[in-house]
Amino acid sequence: MSSDNIAQLLYLGTLVAVLGGGFLLSKRLKLGQTLQMAAVWVLIFIGAVAAVGVWSDIQDDLFAHQTRFDDQGTITIPRSLDGHYNLTLDVNGVPTEFVVDTGATQIVLSQKDADKLGLNPNELTYFGRALTANGEVRTAPVRLDTVVIGPYNDRNLPAVVNAGDLGQSLLGMNYLQRWSRIEISDGKLTLSR
């Protein structure tokens, strides 16, 4: 405990003693009632001090699974319970969930997400191919008018729609390269421009 903390504690103790003494003298209640009220106020005071003391820990627990933006242009993405980094981007005005995938060359949309974005998967031409962990899949090239996250708005980005059974869209390197720094540490992915 630092000397500043000890000084603050002494100050608060003195303040409580003065206020408590003044209260006791002004009310002239029976001793039992006075002690009961003093105990209630002491418990309230201890609870308030404890809440202030652990607020940063509470904040970290409450907001641990939310993407955070700071004033320096950094985006921090916590690792999800399945071990992946998930990020919701506003694509063509539609919130779209992605798995950040540094092994994917491009932005890869699932057919379901392509359909939500107004790109009818049945009308696309699947002439591209991609080699995945599950083998070769056909892909259809598309353009995304806007991709927005926080204050960052990228326009006219190339992407592909996967013809296979892709559970979730992938945020690949053609988008990640737009960031000057990509760092993974302490269970967080940090993107900076």
DRENPA-3360 file (N, C-alpha, C; in nm, 2 decimals, always signed):
BEGIN
1 = MSSDNIAQ = +0.09/-0.12/+0.00/+0.00/+0.00/+0.00/+0.09/+0.12/+0.00 ~ +0.07/+0.21/-0.09/+0.15/+0.33/-0.10/+0.12/+0.43/+0.01 ~ +0.21/+0.53/+0.02/+0.18/+0.64/+0.12/+0.06/+0.72/+0.09 ~ +0.04/+0.74/-0.05/-0.08/+0.81/-0.09/-0.21/+0.74/-0.05 ~ -0.21/+0.61/-0.06/-0.33/+0.53/-0.03/-0.35/+0.54/+0.12 ~ -0.24/+0.53/+0.20/-0.26/+0.54/+0.35/-0.31/+0.67/+0.39 ~ -0.26/+0.78/+0.33/-0.31/+0.91/+0.36/-0.46/+0.93/+0.32 ~ -0.50/+0.87/+0.21/-0.64/+0.88/+0.17/-0.72/+0.80/+0.27;
9 = LLYLGTLV = -0.68/+0.69/+0.31/-0.75/+0.60/+0.41/-0.77/+0.68/+0.54 ~ -0.66/+0.74/+0.59/-0.67/+0.81/+0.71/-0.76/+0.93/+0.70 ~ -0.76/+1.00/+0.59/-0.85/+1.11/+0.56/-1.00/+1.06/+0.57 ~ -1.02/+0.95/+0.50/-1.16/+0.90/+0.49/-1.20/+0.85/+0.63 ~ -1.11/+0.79/+0.70/-1.15/+0.75/+0.84/-1.18/+0.86/+0.93 ~ -1.10/+0.97/+0.92/-1.13/+1.09/+1.00/-1.26/+1.15/+0.96 ~ -1.28/+1.16/+0.83/-1.41/+1.22/+0.79/-1.53/+1.14/+0.84 ~ -1.52/+1.01/+0.83/-1.63/+0.92/+0.88/-1.65/+0.94/+1.03;
17 = AVLGGGFL = -1.54/+0.95/+1.10/-1.55/+0.97/+1.25/-1.61/+1.10/+1.29 ~ -1.57/+1.21/+1.22/-1.63/+1.34/+1.24/-1.78/+1.34/+1.21 ~ -1.81/+1.29/+1.09/-1.95/+1.29/+1.05/-2.04/+1.20/+1.14 ~ -1.98/+1.08/+1.17/-2.05/+0.99/+1.26/-2.07/+1.05/+1.40 ~ -1.97/+1.11/+1.45/-1.98/+1.18/+1.59/-2.08/+1.29/+1.59 ~ -2.08/+1.37/+1.48/-2.18/+1.48/+1.47/-2.32/+1.42/+1.46 ~ -2.34/+1.31/+1.39/-2.47/+1.25/+1.38/-2.52/+1.20/+1.51 ~ -2.43/+1.13/+1.58/-2.47/+1.08/+1.71/-2.51/+1.19/+1.81;
25 = LSKRLKLG = -2.43/+1.30/+1.81/-2.46/+1.41/+1.90/-2.59/+1.48/+1.86 ~ -2.62/+1.49/+1.74/-2.74/+1.56/+1.69/-2.87/+1.48/+1.71 ~ -2.86/+1.35/+1.71/-2.98/+1.27/+1.71/-3.02/+1.23/+1.85 ~ -2.93/+1.21/+1.94/-2.96/+1.17/+2.08/-3.05/+1.05/+2.08 ~ -3.03/+0.95/+2.00/-3.11/+0.83/+2.00/-3.06/+0.73/+2.10 ~ -3.14/+0.63/+2.13/-3.10/+0.53/+2.22/-2.98/+0.46/+2.16 ~ -2.90/+0.41/+2.25/-2.77/+0.35/+2.21/-2.79/+0.24/+2.11 ~ -2.89/+0.15/+2.13/-2.91/+0.04/+2.03/-2.95/+0.09/+1.90;
33 = QTLQMAAV = -3.04/+0.19/+1.89/-3.08/+0.24/+1.76/-2.96/+0.31/+1.69 ~ -2.88/+0.38/+1.77/-2.76/+0.45/+1.72/-2.66/+0.35/+1.66 ~ -2.63/+0.25/+1.73/-2.54/+0.15/+1.68/-2.59/+0.08/+1.56 ~ -2.72/+0.05/+1.55/-2.78/-0.01/+1.44/-2.76/+0.08/+1.31 ~ -2.80/+0.20/+1.33/-2.78/+0.30/+1.22/-2.64/+0.32/+1.18 ~ -2.55/+0.32/+1.27/-2.41/+0.33/+1.24/-2.36/+0.21/+1.17 ~ -2.40/+0.09/+1.20/-2.36/-0.03/+1.13/-2.41/-0.03/+0.99 ~ -2.53/+0.02/+0.97/-2.59/+0.03/+0.83/-2.50/+0.12/+0.75;
41 = WVLIFIGA = -2.47/+0.24/+0.80/-2.39/+0.34/+0.73/-2.25/+0.29/+0.70 ~ -2.19/+0.22/+0.80/-2.06/+0.16/+0.78/-2.06/+0.06/+0.67 ~ -2.16/-0.03/+0.66/-2.18/-0.12/+0.56/-2.20/-0.06/+0.42 ~ -2.28/+0.05/+0.42/-2.30/+0.12/+0.29/-2.16/+0.18/+0.24 ~ -2.09/+0.24/+0.34/-1.96/+0.30/+0.31/-1.86/+0.19/+0.26 ~ -1.85/+0.08/+0.32/-1.76/-0.03/+0.28/-1.80/-0.08/+0.14 ~ -1.93/-0.09/+0.12/-1.98/-0.14/-0.01/-1.94/-0.04/-0.12 ~ -1.96/+0.09/-0.09/-1.92/+0.19/-0.19/-1.77/+0.19/-0.22;
49 = VAAVGVWS = -1.69/+0.18/-0.12/-1.54/+0.17/-0.14/-1.51/+0.05/-0.22 ~ -1.57/-0.07/-0.18/-1.54/-0.19/-0.26/-1.58/-0.18/-0.40 ~ -1.70/-0.12/-0.43/-1.74/-0.11/-0.57/-1.65/-0.02/-0.65 ~ -1.60/+0.09/-0.59/-1.51/+0.18/-0.66/-1.38/+0.10/-0.68 ~ -1.33/+0.03/-0.59/-1.21/-0.04/-0.60/-1.20/-0.15/-0.70 ~ -1.31/-0.22/-0.72/-1.32/-0.33/-0.82/-1.38/-0.29/-0.95 ~ -1.41/-0.16/-0.97/-1.49/-0.12/-1.09/-1.41/-0.16/-1.22 ~ -1.28/-0.14/-1.22/-1.21/-0.17/-1.35/-1.21/-0.32/-1.38;
57 = DIQDDLFA = -1.21/-0.40/-1.27/-1.22/-0.55/-1.29/-1.36/-0.58/-1.34 ~ -1.46/-0.51/-1.29/-1.60/-0.54/-1.33/-1.62/-0.50/-1.47 ~ -1.56/-0.38/-1.51/-1.57/-0.34/-1.65/-1.51/-0.44/-1.74 ~ -1.39/-0.49/-1.71/-1.32/-0.58/-1.79/-1.41/-0.71/-1.81 ~ -1.47/-0.75/-1.70/-1.56/-0.87/-1.71/-1.68/-0.85/-1.80 ~ -1.74/-0.73/-1.77/-1.87/-0.70/-1.85/-1.84/-0.68/-2.00 ~ -1.73/-0.61/-2.03/-1.71/-0.58/-2.17/-1.60/-0.66/-2.24 ~ -1.57/-0.78/-2.18/-1.46/-0.86/-2.23/-1.49/-0.91/-2.37;
65 = HQTRFDDQ = -1.61/-0.93/-2.40/-1.64/-0.99/-2.53/-1.70/-0.89/-2.63 ~ -1.66/-0.77/-2.62/-1.71/-0.67/-2.71/-1.59/-0.60/-2.78 ~ -1.61/-0.57/-2.90/-1.50/-0.50/-2.98/-1.50/-0.36/-2.92 ~ -1.37/-0.31/-2.90/-1.35/-0.18/-2.85/-1.28/-0.09/-2.95 ~ -1.32/+0.04/-2.95/-1.25/+0.14/-3.04/-1.19/+0.24/-2.94 ~ -1.07/+0.29/-2.97/-1.01/+0.40/-2.89/-0.99/+0.52/-2.98 ~ -0.94/+0.63/-2.91/-0.92/+0.75/-2.98/-0.80/+0.75/-3.07 ~ -0.71/+0.66/-3.06/-0.59/+0.65/-3.14/-0.62/+0.57/-3.27;
73 = GTITIPRS = -0.74/+0.53/-3.30/-0.77/+0.46/-3.42/-0.74/+0.31/-3.41 ~ -0.74/+0.26/-3.29/-0.71/+0.12/-3.27/-0.84/+0.04/-3.24 ~ -0.86/-0.07/-3.29/-0.97/-0.16/-3.27/-0.92/-0.28/-3.20 ~ -0.98/-0.32/-3.09/-0.94/-0.44/-3.01/-1.05/-0.54/-3.01 ~ -1.02/-0.66/-3.06/-1.12/-0.76/-3.07/-1.09/-0.88/-2.97 ~ -1.17/-0.91/-2.88/-1.14/-1.02/-2.79/-1.16/-1.15/-2.85 ~ -1.08/-1.25/-2.81/-1.09/-1.39/-2.86/-1.23/-1.44/-2.81 ~ -1.30/-1.50/-2.89/-1.43/-1.56/-2.85/-1.40/-1.69/-2.78;
81 = LDGHYNLT = -1.51/-1.75/-2.72/-1.49/-1.87/-2.65/-1.45/-1.99/-2.73 ~ -1.47/-1.99/-2.86/-1.43/-2.09/-2.95/-1.29/-2.07/-3.00 ~ -1.22/-1.97/-2.96/-1.08/-1.95/-2.99/-1.06/-1.86/-3.11 ~ -1.17/-1.82/-3.18/-1.16/-1.73/-3.30/-1.18/-1.59/-3.26 ~ -1.14/-1.50/-3.36/-1.17/-1.36/-3.35/-1.28/-1.32/-3.44 ~ -1.40/-1.29/-3.39/-1.51/-1.25/-3.47/-1.53/-1.10/-3.47 ~ -1.57/-1.05/-3.59/-1.59/-0.91/-3.61/-1.71/-0.88/-3.69 ~ -1.79/-0.79/-3.64/-1.91/-0.75/-3.72/-1.88/-0.63/-3.80;
89 = LDVNGVPT = -1.89/-0.63/-3.93/-1.87/-0.52/-4.02/-2.00/-0.48/-4.08 ~ -2.02/-0.36/-4.11/-2.13/-0.31/-4.18/-2.10/-0.31/-4.33 ~ -2.15/-0.42/-4.40/-2.12/-0.44/-4.54/-2.24/-0.40/-4.62 ~ -2.23/-0.30/-4.71/-2.34/-0.25/-4.79/-2.46/-0.21/-4.71 ~ -2.43/-0.16/-4.59/-2.54/-0.12/-4.50/-2.60/-0.23/-4.42 ~ -2.54/-0.36/-4.42/-2.60/-0.47/-4.35/-2.49/-0.52/-4.25 ~ -2.52/-0.53/-4.12/-2.43/-0.59/-4.03/-2.40/-0.73/-4.06 ~ -2.27/-0.76/-4.08/-2.23/-0.90/-4.12/-2.12/-0.95/-4.03;
97 = EFVVDTGA = -2.14/-1.07/-3.98/-2.04/-1.13/-3.89/-1.94/-1.20/-3.97 ~ -1.81/-1.18/-3.93/-1.70/-1.24/-4.00/-1.61/-1.31/-3.89 ~ -1.54/-1.42/-3.94/-1.43/-1.47/-3.86/-1.30/-1.42/-3.92 ~ -1.22/-1.36/-3.84/-1.09/-1.30/-3.89/-1.00/-1.43/-3.93 ~ -0.96/-1.43/-4.05/-0.89/-1.55/-4.10/-0.76/-1.50/-4.18 ~ -0.65/-1.50/-4.11/-0.52/-1.46/-4.18/-0.48/-1.56/-4.28 ~ -0.54/-1.68/-4.28/-0.51/-1.78/-4.39/-0.59/-1.77/-4.51 ~ -0.69/-1.68/-4.51/-0.77/-1.66/-4.63/-0.72/-1.54/-4.70;
105 = TQIVLSQK = -0.70/-1.55/-4.83/-0.65/-1.45/-4.92/-0.75/-1.33/-4.93 ~ -0.87/-1.36/-4.94/-0.98/-1.26/-4.97/-1.08/-1.26/-4.86 ~ -1.17/-1.16/-4.88/-1.30/-1.16/-4.80/-1.38/-1.27/-4.87 ~ -1.43/-1.36/-4.79/-1.51/-1.48/-4.84/-1.64/-1.47/-4.78 ~ -1.74/-1.46/-4.86/-1.88/-1.45/-4.81/-1.95/-1.59/-4.82 ~ -2.02/-1.63/-4.72/-2.10/-1.75/-4.72/-2.22/-1.71/-4.82 ~ -2.28/-1.81/-4.87/-2.40/-1.79/-4.96/-2.51/-1.72/-4.88 ~ -2.53/-1.76/-4.75/-2.63/-1.69/-4.67/-2.61/-1.54/-4.66;
113 = DADKLGLN = -2.48/-1.51/-4.63/-2.45/-1.36/-4.61/-2.46/-1.29/-4.74 ~ -2.41/-1.36/-4.85/-2.42/-1.29/-4.98/-2.57/-1.26/-5.02 ~ -2.66/-1.35/-4.98/-2.80/-1.33/-5.01/-2.85/-1.21/-4.92 ~ -2.81/-1.20/-4.80/-2.85/-1.09/-4.71/-2.80/-0.96/-4.77 ~ -2.69/-0.96/-4.84/-2.63/-0.84/-4.90/-2.69/-0.80/-5.03 ~ -2.79/-0.88/-5.08/-2.85/-0.86/-5.21/-2.77/-0.92/-5.32 ~ -2.68/-1.01/-5.30/-2.60/-1.07/-5.40/-2.66/-1.21/-5.42 ~ -2.75/-1.23/-5.51/-2.82/-1.36/-5.52/-2.72/-1.47/-5.56;
121 = PNELTYFG = -2.69/-1.56/-5.47/-2.59/-1.67/-5.50/-2.62/-1.75/-5.62 ~ -2.75/-1.77/-5.65/-2.79/-1.85/-5.77/-2.76/-1.78/-5.90 ~ -2.74/-1.65/-5.90/-2.72/-1.58/-6.02/-2.57/-1.55/-6.05 ~ -2.49/-1.59/-5.96/-2.34/-1.56/-5.97/-2.27/-1.66/-6.05 ~ -2.16/-1.62/-6.11/-2.08/-1.72/-6.19/-1.96/-1.76/-6.11 ~ -1.96/-1.89/-6.08/-1.85/-1.95/-6.00/-1.74/-2.00/-6.08 ~ -1.66/-1.91/-6.13/-1.55/-1.96/-6.22/-1.41/-1.96/-6.14 ~ -1.41/-1.90/-6.02/-1.28/-1.91/-5.94/-1.28/-2.03/-5.86;
129 = RALTANGE = -1.16/-2.06/-5.81/-1.15/-2.18/-5.72/-1.06/-2.14/-5.60 ~ -1.08/-2.21/-5.49/-1.00/-2.18/-5.37/-0.97/-2.32/-5.31 ~ -0.85/-2.33/-5.26/-0.81/-2.46/-5.20/-0.83/-2.43/-5.05 ~ -0.91/-2.51/-4.98/-0.94/-2.50/-4.84/-0.90/-2.62/-4.77 ~ -0.91/-2.62/-4.64/-0.88/-2.74/-4.56/-0.97/-2.86/-4.60 ~ -1.09/-2.82/-4.65/-1.19/-2.92/-4.69/-1.18/-2.96/-4.84 ~ -1.08/-2.91/-4.90/-1.06/-2.94/-5.05/-1.09/-2.81/-5.13 ~ -1.11/-2.84/-5.26/-1.13/-2.73/-5.35/-1.28/-2.69/-5.36;
137 = VRTAPVRL = -1.30/-2.56/-5.36/-1.44/-2.50/-5.37/-1.44/-2.40/-5.48 ~ -1.55/-2.38/-5.54/-1.57/-2.28/-5.64/-1.61/-2.15/-5.58 ~ -1.56/-2.04/-5.64/-1.59/-1.91/-5.59/-1.64/-1.81/-5.70 ~ -1.72/-1.72/-5.66/-1.77/-1.62/-5.76/-1.72/-1.48/-5.71 ~ -1.65/-1.41/-5.80/-1.60/-1.27/-5.76/-1.72/-1.17/-5.75 ~ -1.71/-1.09/-5.65/-1.81/-0.98/-5.63/-1.74/-0.85/-5.58 ~ -1.81/-0.74/-5.58/-1.75/-0.62/-5.53/-1.85/-0.57/-5.42 ~ -1.79/-0.53/-5.31/-1.86/-0.47/-5.19/-1.85/-0.32/-5.20;
145 = DTVVIGPY = -1.97/-0.26/-5.21/-1.97/-0.11/-5.22/-1.91/-0.04/-5.10 ~ -1.95/-0.08/-4.98/-1.89/-0.03/-4.86/-1.87/-0.13/-4.76 ~ -1.76/-0.12/-4.68/-1.73/-0.20/-4.57/-1.69/-0.11/-4.46 ~ -1.77/-0.10/-4.35/-1.75/+0.00/-4.24/-1.73/-0.07/-4.11 ~ -1.63/-0.03/-4.04/-1.62/-0.07/-3.90/-1.58/+0.06/-3.82 ~ -1.66/+0.09/-3.72/-1.63/+0.21/-3.64/-1.62/+0.33/-3.73 ~ -1.51/+0.41/-3.72/-1.49/+0.53/-3.80/-1.44/+0.50/-3.94 ~ -1.40/+0.37/-3.97/-1.34/+0.34/-4.10/-1.44/+0.29/-4.20;
153 = NDRNLPAV = -1.43/+0.36/-4.32/-1.52/+0.32/-4.43/-1.44/+0.29/-4.55 ~ -1.44/+0.17/-4.60/-1.37/+0.13/-4.72/-1.47/+0.11/-4.83 ~ -1.43/+0.14/-4.95/-1.52/+0.13/-5.06/-1.47/+0.05/-5.17 ~ -1.56/-0.02/-5.25/-1.53/-0.09/-5.37/-1.43/-0.20/-5.34 ~ -1.46/-0.29/-5.24/-1.36/-0.39/-5.21/-1.40/-0.52/-5.28 ~ -1.29/-0.59/-5.33/-1.32/-0.72/-5.40/-1.34/-0.83/-5.29 ~ -1.43/-0.92/-5.32/-1.46/-1.03/-5.23/-1.50/-1.15/-5.32 ~ -1.52/-1.26/-5.26/-1.57/-1.38/-5.33/-1.69/-1.44/-5.25;
161 = VNAGDLGQ = -1.78/-1.51/-5.32/-1.88/-1.58/-5.26/-1.84/-1.73/-5.28 ~ -1.85/-1.80/-5.17/-1.81/-1.94/-5.16/-1.93/-2.03/-5.21 ~ -1.90/-2.12/-5.30/-2.01/-2.20/-5.35/-2.04/-2.32/-5.26 ~ -1.94/-2.35/-5.17/-1.96/-2.46/-5.07/-2.04/-2.42/-4.95 ~ -2.04/-2.51/-4.86/-2.11/-2.49/-4.73/-2.02/-2.43/-4.63 ~ -2.02/-2.29/-4.63/-1.94/-2.21/-4.54/-2.03/-2.16/-4.43 ~ -2.00/-2.20/-4.31/-2.08/-2.16/-4.19/-2.08/-2.01/-4.16 ~ -1.96/-1.95/-4.18/-1.95/-1.81/-4.15/-1.86/-1.74/-4.25;
169 = SLLGMNYL = -1.88/-1.62/-4.28/-1.80/-1.55/-4.38/-1.66/-1.52/-4.31 ~ -1.56/-1.51/-4.40/-1.42/-1.50/-4.36/-1.37/-1.36/-4.39 ~ -1.30/-1.30/-4.30/-1.23/-1.17/-4.33/-1.09/-1.20/-4.35 ~ -1.05/-1.20/-4.48/-0.92/-1.24/-4.52/-0.82/-1.13/-4.54 ~ -0.70/-1.16/-4.59/-0.59/-1.07/-4.59/-0.61/-0.95/-4.68 ~ -0.69/-0.96/-4.79/-0.71/-0.84/-4.87/-0.78/-0.72/-4.80 ~ -0.85/-0.76/-4.69/-0.90/-0.65/-4.60/-0.80/-0.62/-4.49 ~ -0.75/-0.72/-4.43/-0.66/-0.70/-4.31/-0.53/-0.62/-4.35;
177 = QRWSRIEI = -0.49/-0.63/-4.48/-0.37/-0.55/-4.52/-0.40/-0.40/-4.53 ~ -0.52/-0.36/-4.51/-0.56/-0.22/-4.51/-0.52/-0.15/-4.37 ~ -0.48/-0.24/-4.28/-0.44/-0.19/-4.14/-0.29/-0.19/-4.14 ~ -0.23/-0.09/-4.07/-0.09/-0.07/-4.06/-0.03/-0.17/-3.96 ~ -0.11/-0.21/-3.87/-0.06/-0.30/-3.77/-0.17/-0.40/-3.73 ~ -0.13/-0.53/-3.73/-0.22/-0.64/-3.68/-0.14/-0.71/-3.57 ~ -0.19/-0.72/-3.45/-0.12/-0.78/-3.34/-0.22/-0.87/-3.26 ~ -0.17/-0.99/-3.23/-0.24/-1.08/-3.15/-0.16/-1.11/-3.02;
185 = SDGKLTLS = -0.22/-1.07/-2.91/-0.15/-1.10/-2.78/-0.26/-1.09/-2.67 ~ -0.23/-1.17/-2.57/-0.32/-1.17/-2.45/-0.47/-1.19/-2.48 ~ -0.49/-1.28/-2.58/-0.63/-1.31/-2.61/-0.71/-1.20/-2.68 ~ -0.63/-1.11/-2.74/-0.69/-0.99/-2.81/-0.63/-0.98/-2.95 ~ -0.71/-0.94/-3.05/-0.66/-0.90/-3.18/-0.67/-0.75/-3.19 ~ -0.56/-0.68/-3.22/-0.56/-0.54/-3.23/-0.53/-0.50/-3.37 ~ -0.61/-0.41/-3.42/-0.60/-0.35/-3.56/-0.57/-0.20/-3.54 ~ -0.47/-0.15/-3.61/-0.45/-0.01/-3.61/-0.42/+0.04/-3.75;
193 = R = -0.47/+0.17/-3.77/-0.45/+0.23/-3.90/-0.36/+0.35/-3.88;
% end
